[in-house]
Amino acid sequence: MEIEFEKYITQRKVWPQEGRHILAQHTKDYVIVYQAFKPSLAEYAVEHQRFGGAEYNPDPDRMSWIKTNFLWMMYRSGWATKPNQERILAIFVKLDGFEEILRNAYTGKLEKHEGVEKDDIQVRLQWDPDHDPYGEKVLRRAIQLGLKANIRKQFNEEWILEIKDVTDFVKEQHEFVLKNDLDNLTVPRETEYRPLDDSVYDRVFNY
């Protein structure tokens, strides 16, 4: 599986300017999500194509956050410069697995609406301000999903198709940002992802 890339300035013209949107690279088989790790955890993940090793924390109550939006990941990790976020992984997740994550996702509003206990929530959904390559907020909202308990276990053991280390690419593209050369900035090609099930769409976008 390969990541498709496109110039940032080309994509910026067609991306929604405001509102909630799941921007992602996706096909009929998978959705790509991103996570940032310290080198030792990333190296294990790439070698074994799953997360684990002596430094991995399997605590079921610990949330592991994934992002579909490359530039949001760049903002969060400082383009792979922040401590313990020096390596960026692109994770190809089975489409049905990603749908299952969304099917179990709760915003704070939905949690209150359904009267669900916080400890029973396996997926936390947050809509955060998206960011441009310089880290400045834009009006569009980006999705962030926190996984724990059985969903986190399934993500790691059943739903990952491939893990790629894209850190070198990140560093190369960061140079264009530092030089204020967005004309040459390339990022993964992302389009809007719409949940396949209308009930899933409703819980994700309307709460």
C-alpha positions in Angstrom: 0.0 0.0 0.0 1.3 3.4 -0.9 0.4 6.9 0.3 -0.7 9.3 -2.4 0.7 12.8 -2.2 -0.3 16.2 -3.7 0.7 19.8 -3.4 -0.7 21.6 -0.4 -1.8 24.6 -2.4 -3.8 22.4 -4.8 -5.6 20.6 -1.9 -6.2 23.8 0.0 -8.4 25.1 -2.9 -10.8 22.2 -2.6 -10.8 21.5 1.1 -13.9 22.8 3.1 -13.1 26.1 4.7 -15.2 25.7 7.9 -17.3 23.2 9.8 -16.7 19.6 10.9 -15.0 17.4 8.4 -13.1 14.1 8.4 -10.3 14.8 6.0 -8.4 11.6 5.3 -6.7 9.5 2.7 -9.1 6.6 2.2 -10.1 3.9 -0.2 -12.8 1.1 -0.2 -10.3 -0.9 1.9 -8.7 1.4 4.4 -8.3 4.8 6.1 -4.9 6.2 7.0 -4.5 7.6 10.5 -1.4 9.2 12.1 0.3 8.9 15.5 3.5 10.3 16.8 5.9 8.3 19.1 9.4 8.4 20.5 11.9 6.4 18.4 11.9 3.2 20.3 8.2 2.7 20.2 8.0 3.6 16.5 10.8 1.3 15.6 9.1 -1.6 17.3 5.8 -0.8 15.5 7.4 -0.7 12.1 9.4 -3.9 12.6 6.5 -5.9 14.0 3.6 -4.1 12.3 1.8 -3.7 15.5 2.4 -1.8 18.8 4.2 -3.5 21.7 7.6 -4.0 23.2 9.0 -3.3 26.6 8.1 0.4 26.6 4.6 0.0 25.3 1.8 0.6 27.9 -1.0 -1.9 27.3 -3.1 -0.4 30.2 -6.7 -0.8 28.9 -7.7 2.5 30.7 -5.0 4.5 28.8 -6.3 6.3 25.7 -4.3 6.2 22.5 -5.2 9.1 20.1 -5.3 8.8 16.4 -5.7 11.6 13.8 -6.8 11.3 10.1 -5.6 14.7 9.2 -1.9 15.0 8.4 -1.5 18.7 9.1 -3.3 18.3 12.4 -0.7 15.7 13.3 2.0 18.1 12.2 0.6 20.8 14.5 0.4 18.4 17.4 3.9 17.1 17.0 5.5 20.3 15.9 6.5 18.6 12.6 8.1 15.7 14.6 10.2 18.1 16.9 8.4 17.7 20.2 9.7 15.3 22.9 8.4 11.8 22.5 6.8 12.7 19.2 9.9 12.6 17.0 8.7 9.8 14.8 5.5 10.0 12.7 3.7 6.8 11.7 1.1 6.5 9.0 -1.2 3.6 9.9 -3.4 1.9 7.3 -6.6 0.9 9.1 -9.2 -1.5 7.7 -12.2 0.4 6.6 -14.6 -1.7 8.7 -12.4 -1.2 11.7 -12.4 2.5 11.3 -16.2 2.4 10.9 -16.4 0.4 14.2 -14.3 3.1 15.9 -16.7 5.8 14.8 -19.7 3.6 15.8 -18.4 3.6 19.3 -17.3 7.2 19.5 -18.7 9.6 22.0 -18.4 13.4 22.2 -19.0 15.0 25.6 -22.4 16.1 24.3 -23.4 12.6 23.2 -22.2 11.1 26.5 -24.6 13.4 28.4 -27.4 12.8 25.9 -27.3 9.0 26.3 -26.4 9.1 30.0 -23.3 6.9 29.5 -20.8 6.4 32.3 -17.4 7.9 31.4 -15.6 4.7 32.3 -17.7 2.7 29.8 -16.7 4.8 26.8 -14.1 3.1 24.6 -13.7 5.9 22.0 -13.6 9.6 22.8 -14.3 11.9 19.8 -13.0 15.5 19.8 -13.5 18.1 17.1 -10.5 20.4 17.4 -9.6 23.5 15.3 -7.7 22.4 12.2 -4.4 24.1 11.5 -2.4 25.3 8.5 1.2 24.3 7.9 2.4 27.1 10.2 0.3 25.9 13.1 -2.2 28.7 12.8 -5.9 27.8 13.5 -8.3 27.7 10.7 -12.2 27.7 10.9 -12.4 24.0 9.8 -12.6 21.4 12.6 -10.5 18.2 12.5 -11.4 14.9 14.1 -9.3 13.3 16.9 -10.2 9.8 18.2 -9.0 8.4 21.6 -9.1 4.6 21.8 -9.0 2.5 24.9 -10.1 -0.9 26.3 -11.2 -3.5 23.8 -11.4 -1.0 20.9 -7.7 -0.1 21.4 -6.8 -3.8 21.5 -8.7 -4.6 18.3 -7.1 -1.6 16.6 -3.7 -3.0 17.4 -4.3 -6.7 16.9 -7.0 -6.8 14.1 -7.5 -3.6 12.2 -4.0 -2.5 11.2 -3.1 -3.4 7.6 0.3 -1.6 7.5 2.4 0.8 9.5 4.8 3.2 7.7 7.3 5.5 9.2 7.0 8.8 7.4 9.3 10.9 9.5 11.9 11.5 6.8 9.1 12.8 4.5 7.9 15.0 7.4 11.3 16.6 7.9 11.7 17.2 4.2 8.4 19.0 3.9 9.0 20.9 7.1 11.9 22.6 5.4 9.5 24.2 2.9 7.4 25.5 5.8 10.5 27.0 7.5 11.4 28.7 4.2 7.8 30.0 3.7 7.7 28.1 0.5 4.2 26.6 0.6 4.2 26.4 -3.2 6.5 23.4 -3.0 4.9 21.9 0.1 3.6 18.4 -0.5 1.2 16.5 1.9 -0.8 13.3 1.7 -3.8 13.7 -0.5 -6.9 13.9 1.7 -10.6 14.1 0.8 -13.7 14.1 3.0 -14.7 10.8 4.5 -18.3 10.1 5.1 -19.3 7.3 7.5 -21.1 4.5 5.6 -23.9 4.2 8.1 -26.3 7.1 8.6 -26.6 6.4 12.3 -22.8 6.6 12.6 -22.8 9.9 10.6 -25.4 11.3 13.0 -23.4 10.5 16.2 -20.2 11.8 14.7 -21.4 15.0 13.2 -24.5 16.0 15.1 -23.4 15.8 18.7 
